[in-house]
Structures are given as structure tokens and as C-alpha cells.
Amino acid sequence: MAFADLREELNCSLCLDIYTQPVMLPCGHNFCQGCIGRALDAQGGSGGYSCPECRAEYQKRPALPRNRTLGNIAERFHSAELEPGETGIPCTYCVISPVHAVKSCLLCETSMCGVHLKVHSESEEHVLTEPTASFENRKCSTHKELLKYYCPQDGACICVSCCLAGEHRGHKVEPLSEASEKKKEKLRKVLEKLSPEREETEGQIQRLQERRKELQEKAAGVTEQINALFRDIRERLSLLEEQLHIQLSMQKVMVSLEVWDLIRELEIKKDEMSPKIRHIEELCNMADPLAVLQGREEGDTEGADNEGRQNDDTKVPAVGDVDVGLILGTLSAGLHRFLNSLRVNSKLCRQEASGMQLDINTAGNYVAVSGDGKTATWTQVNQHYPKTPQRFMFSQVLSSMSFCSGQHYWEVEGSASGGWRVGVAYPTIERQGECSVSGSNAKSWSLSMYHREYSVRHDRTATMLPGKLSSQRFGIFLDYEAGRLSFYELSEPIRHLHTFSASFTEPLCASFYVSINSWVKLRN
């Protein structure tokens, strides 16, 4: 009887595995004790019992005597099955009772168990290797000789004839075992590089997921603020209607709040490294050098090229934030358009830097500050301000209000001619020299207009803004703790211009610089 047929006879028809403690029903069919026990338990409530195989019926639960003979056969067969690490290739000479081979002879093209291996020829011609069922791929397709060498120049496994008279004649060749070890060492280095990179990628994914959760939570909070704001607007409109005894029907007004969502779509870049790593690990664990050398070199060259990869590749990609400034700018435009007679006071709007004025004690002598402290205008007439340590040499002025925490929003308007700069600066900014102009030092950040060309500036670095601007009104949003300063063009629709990211270390004042024939104004 064949090996496979014998195993099939020893399989329980319920669990389809080799019998475990087999028992026999009166009908003669055998089952595992546990399998038939569960089957009879399931039949207990149906009024009778039956054999799962032949359906023989029994009024009472049948006895289950042990079939010791079958149990002993099953136990011996099970112990003779493959142990971990065995190949399953049978000995060529053990025909009656197959035994697993421990070695294969490439010359004889046979596989042998431990007994037959002892009587096999030990001459050098008989090359022994791990058990294999395929001998064709171990011989040269041209000379039909055993493959014994590796040609690094052509990347091929070759025989002796290939070295002496074949196309590889004169090439520097290596024994298979030596070449295999070199490749294993190379693969280990690739594995050392890929494993940390995969871990870093997984860490990036986790951090981005956490970041996405934070953004969703923050967006939900801002959404609630918007809802609360419009609830307050409706309440105030109702109160105004009641106070003025207006007998008119209120026309339902749809206020469209356009929210520019600046939360960037986070694209998760994760290299599919796991299959490649598993393949390399399998090659590294192989004992057969030929199998290692003939293994498909997935990612080998790529891994070697990664040696020069800079650490910047593993940085967490830049991620955006909930843009409260854009919401405030859009909200302001809607209120001016529809509710300009209603004073809005809510949690969201209280962030507006109301009451901001220009500090005349910091104004340069060629800056004229209006009586309400809202407008700075260049003038060719020297204002002869009193000399103070805070006064700028150039036509620049700071706000009297400073911010050391929280979120703040204000709007400015600039002249269409000349040149000006608006932004924020530390109170410790220089007052003398060209480096004192806003954006020309490390202590200030500004939006600049000169001859109708716009740029953002910080620490003497200018970044030109693309496209044409259609409005001279701008919104500025400061989130001190988050280290973000954003500029918006208050056009239709609101346009985000630029966001600075920094770690603020001092209080911040609003800054205003004007050049010849220009002015800037704080808007309510």
C-alpha cells in the first residue's frame, strides 16, 4: 500500500486527521474518542443516536470501546511522519516502506536515507547535498556537468567545462560555498537596513494617525464654535426684532460660510517591505548555497543603493493644521455683508485683537500716526517725535498691544502704491540700521508689498508670492502656542497666502512699515 493511501486509511472521517485514541461503534466504524463523543452529544436531544458514517441507528447511547490495535498503528504512523525541518523526499532505495532521505547524490541522481548513505560511495565524484527531487537545475544545461562554481562577472553558476573551455573561460570564478557566503553577507546588510526603515515607516504611520485624530478633534471643536456663533447671532436678531417692535416678517437669510479647509490630505507612504524582507530571510536561512545564489534577488541592488539615502527620507512628512484664521476671515466677510449692524460677541470672535492701536512712542520720525491710532502714513515732513529708546530710525511702528499666548486675529489694509510691510515682531527688535526693518531680522515676520509685488520675509529671506492679488485688505492670524503666523488676502473667496512656523520665545507686537507714498491701516 502506498504511503499516502495508508495515511488516508488512518484518518478520522470527522476531523480528517490521524486517529487520536480511536474508539469503535457497534457498526464497526472507528472515530477519535473526542470527535465521536461530541457528535453523540449533539444527537442527544433528537431522540436517538446514529453512526456519522453509515447512519446505523441506536436507541441508547452506544458504548465506545477502545480500538487499541488501530491506536497503536496510528501512533507509529504519526511518529514516522515528517519532523520539523525534514524535506519529505523519500529514499530512492526504500521502496517497500518509504523512509525520508537525509542526503541526495548529484552524480547518481538519487536520494538516500541514513542506512543507504553509509554504503554509498565516498569518492569526490559523488557530490552529496541536501535532499532534492530535482537534479536538472544542478547541472550545466550545456555540458550536463555538476555546477561547482559561480562567475561574478556574468552572475551565473557554472561547471568545470564552462571554466576551461566555455564562454566563462578566463573569468574569475568562485566556489559555490564561498560565493553563497558572500551573498548571504550582502543580504544580511540589506536586511539590517530594511528592518529599521520598516520600523520607522510604521512609526510614521502611527504618528500620522495620531495627528489625523488631533485634527479631527480640533475641527470638531471649531465646528462647535461656529454653531455657537450662529446660535448667538439668531438670538440677537430675535432680541432686536422684539425690542424695535418690527411688524415685518423676517426673511430667512442663508449665510454661506465658506471654509477653506487647509488640512492637507496626508498621503501615507509606506514601502511594501515585508514580502521583500521575508524573501531575504528565507535566502539567509537556506543551507544550500546553490539555492541561495539562484534565489530571486528582490531588492538586493535597491537595498545597496539605499546606503546613501539621507535621513530626510524618513522624516515625518509635513502636516497641516485646522486653519482658524481662514474661518475668521470668511466669517468677517459674511458679517460685513449681511450683519454689519449687529455687534457679534462670541468665543470665536473674542479672539480678534480688538482695540489694537499703533504705539506712537515707537514710530519713526517719517511716520504720521492718525489720531485714532489706526493708520500709519509715510510723510516727507519730519515729525520730530521725542527721542526714546523704543523709537525706530526708519518709518516703522509697533502696536501698543502685545501677545504672549492664545490665538489672535486682526485685519489690515495697505495702499496700492509705494511699499509697505505688515506682520509681527518681538519688542526687542533692533531700532537702528537696515536690519531693524520688519522681516529683515530673526525677530520679525512680515508680508511685504513693493511695486505691486508681494512677498513674505523673515531673517533677511524673502519668498515671492505667486499670482496677482486683487484686494488690498489682509487678515493676519496668530496662534502663539502652535507657533503659526498666517496671512490671508480678504478677496472673494478668501485666499491663504502663507503660514510661518516658528517657536516664539518672546511676546509679539504687530509691526507696520511704510515707504515713500504708502500707508497701512488697522481695520475694525
Secondary structure as the mmCIF struct_conf table of DSSP 4:
data_model
#
loop_
_struct_conf.conf_type_id
_struct_conf.id
_struct_conf.beg_label_comp_id
_struct_conf.beg_label_asym_id
_struct_conf.beg_label_seq_id
_struct_conf.end_label_comp_id
_struct_conf.end_label_asym_id
_struct_conf.end_label_seq_id
HELX_RH_AL_P HELX_RH_AL_P1 PHE A 3 GLU A 9
TURN_TY1_P TURN_TY1_P1 LEU A 10 LEU A 10
STRN STRN1 ASN A 11 ASN A 11
TURN_TY1_P TURN_TY1_P2 SER A 13 CYS A 15
BEND BEND1 ASP A 17 ASP A 17
STRN STRN2 ILE A 18 ILE A 18
BEND BEND2 THR A 20 GLN A 21
STRN STRN3 PRO A 22 MET A 24
TURN_TY1_P TURN_TY1_P3 PRO A 26 CYS A 27
BEND BEND3 GLY A 28 GLY A 28
STRN STRN4 ASN A 30 CYS A 32
HELX_RH_AL_P HELX_RH_AL_P2 GLN A 33 GLN A 43
HELX_RH_3T_P HELX_RH_3T_P1 GLY A 44 SER A 46
TURN_TY1_P TURN_TY1_P4 GLY A 47 GLY A 47
STRN STRN5 TYR A 49 SER A 50
TURN_TY1_P TURN_TY1_P5 PRO A 52 CYS A 54
STRN STRN6 GLU A 57 TYR A 58
BEND BEND4 GLN A 59 LYS A 60
HELX_LH_PP_P HELX_LH_PP_P1 ARG A 61 ALA A 63
STRN STRN7 ARG A 66 ARG A 66
HELX_RH_AL_P HELX_RH_AL_P3 ARG A 68 ALA A 80
BEND BEND5 GLU A 81 GLU A 81
HELX_LH_PP_P HELX_LH_PP_P2 LEU A 82 GLU A 83
TURN_TY1_P TURN_TY1_P6 PRO A 84 GLY A 85
HELX_LH_PP_P HELX_LH_PP_P3 ILE A 89 ILE A 89
STRN STRN8 PRO A 90 PRO A 90
HELX_LH_PP_P HELX_LH_PP_P4 CYS A 91 CYS A 91
BEND BEND6 THR A 92 TYR A 93
BEND BEND7 ILE A 96 SER A 97
STRN STRN9 HIS A 100 HIS A 100
BEND BEND8 VAL A 102 VAL A 102
STRN STRN10 LYS A 103 CYS A 105
TURN_TY1_P TURN_TY1_P7 LEU A 106 GLU A 109
STRN STRN11 THR A 110 MET A 112
HELX_RH_AL_P HELX_RH_AL_P4 GLY A 114 LYS A 118
TURN_TY1_P TURN_TY1_P8 VAL A 119 VAL A 119
BEND BEND9 HIS A 120 HIS A 120
BEND BEND10 SER A 123 SER A 123
TURN_TY1_P TURN_TY1_P9 GLU A 124 GLU A 125
BEND BEND11 HIS A 126 HIS A 126
STRN STRN12 LEU A 128 THR A 129
BEND BEND12 GLU A 130 GLU A 130
BEND BEND13 ALA A 133 ALA A 133
HELX_RH_3T_P HELX_RH_3T_P2 GLU A 136 ARG A 138
STRN STRN13 LYS A 139 LYS A 139
TURN_TY1_P TURN_TY1_P10 SER A 141 HIS A 143
STRN STRN14 LEU A 146 LEU A 146
STRN STRN15 TYR A 149 CYS A 151
TURN_TY1_P TURN_TY1_P11 PRO A 152 GLY A 155
STRN STRN16 ALA A 156 ILE A 158
HELX_RH_AL_P HELX_RH_AL_P5 VAL A 160 LEU A 164
TURN_TY1_P TURN_TY1_P12 ALA A 165 ALA A 165
BEND BEND14 GLY A 166 GLY A 166
TURN_TY1_P TURN_TY1_P13 GLU A 167 GLY A 170
STRN STRN17 GLU A 174 PRO A 175
HELX_RH_AL_P HELX_RH_AL_P6 LEU A 176 GLN A 243
TURN_TY1_P TURN_TY1_P14 LEU A 244 HIS A 245
BEND BEND15 LEU A 248 LEU A 248
HELX_LH_PP_P HELX_LH_PP_P5 SER A 249 LYS A 252
HELX_RH_AL_P HELX_RH_AL_P7 SER A 274 ASN A 285
BEND BEND16 ALA A 287 ALA A 287
HELX_RH_AL_P HELX_RH_AL_P8 PRO A 289 GLN A 294
BEND BEND17 GLY A 295 GLY A 295
TURN_TY1_P TURN_TY1_P15 GLU A 298 GLY A 299
HELX_RH_AL_P HELX_RH_AL_P9 ASP A 300 ASP A 305
HELX_RH_3T_P HELX_RH_3T_P3 ASN A 306 GLY A 308
HELX_RH_3T_P HELX_RH_3T_P4 ASN A 311 THR A 314
BEND BEND18 LYS A 315 LYS A 315
HELX_LH_PP_P HELX_LH_PP_P6 VAL A 316 ALA A 318
HELX_RH_AL_P HELX_RH_AL_P10 VAL A 324 PHE A 338
TURN_TY1_P TURN_TY1_P16 ASN A 340 SER A 341
BEND BEND19 LEU A 342 LEU A 342
TURN_TY1_P TURN_TY1_P17 LYS A 347 LEU A 348
HELX_RH_3T_P HELX_RH_3T_P5 CYS A 349 GLN A 351
STRN STRN18 GLU A 352 GLU A 352
TURN_TY1_P TURN_TY1_P18 SER A 354 GLY A 355
STRN STRN19 LEU A 358 LEU A 358
HELX_RH_3T_P HELX_RH_3T_P6 ILE A 360 THR A 362
TURN_TY1_P TURN_TY1_P19 ASN A 365 TYR A 366
STRN STRN20 VAL A 367 VAL A 369
HELX_LH_PP_P HELX_LH_PP_P7 SER A 370 SER A 370
TURN_TY1_P TURN_TY1_P20 GLY A 371 ASP A 372
BEND BEND20 GLY A 373 GLY A 373
STRN STRN21 THR A 375 TRP A 378
BEND BEND21 GLN A 380 VAL A 381
HELX_LH_PP_P HELX_LH_PP_P8 TYR A 385 LYS A 387
TURN_TY1_P TURN_TY1_P21 PRO A 389 GLN A 390
BEND BEND22 MET A 393 SER A 395
STRN STRN22 GLN A 396 PHE A 403
BEND BEND23 CYS A 404 GLY A 406
STRN STRN23 GLN A 407 GLY A 414
BEND BEND24 ALA A 416 GLY A 418
STRN STRN24 GLY A 419 ALA A 425
TURN_TY1_P TURN_TY1_P22 PRO A 427 THR A 428
BEND BEND25 GLN A 432 GLY A 433
HELX_RH_3T_P HELX_RH_3T_P7 GLU A 434 SER A 436
BEND BEND26 VAL A 437 VAL A 437
TURN_TY1_P TURN_TY1_P23 SER A 438 GLY A 439
BEND BEND27 SER A 440 ASN A 441
TURN_TY1_P TURN_TY1_P24 ALA A 442 LYS A 443
STRN STRN25 SER A 444 TYR A 450
TURN_TY1_P TURN_TY1_P25 HIS A 451 ARG A 452
STRN STRN26 GLU A 453 HIS A 458
TURN_TY1_P TURN_TY1_P26 ASP A 459 ARG A 460
STRN STRN27 THR A 461 MET A 464
HELX_LH_PP_P HELX_LH_PP_P9 LEU A 465 PRO A 466
BEND BEND28 GLY A 467 GLY A 467
BEND BEND29 GLN A 472 GLN A 472
STRN STRN28 ARG A 473 ASP A 479
TURN_TY1_P TURN_TY1_P27 TYR A 480 GLY A 483
STRN STRN29 ARG A 484 GLU A 489
BEND BEND30 SER A 491 PRO A 493
STRN STRN30 ARG A 495 SER A 501
BEND BEND31 GLU A 506 GLU A 506
STRN STRN31 LEU A 508 VAL A 514
TURN_TY1_P TURN_TY1_P28 ILE A 516 ASN A 517
STRN STRN32 TRP A 519 ARG A 523
#
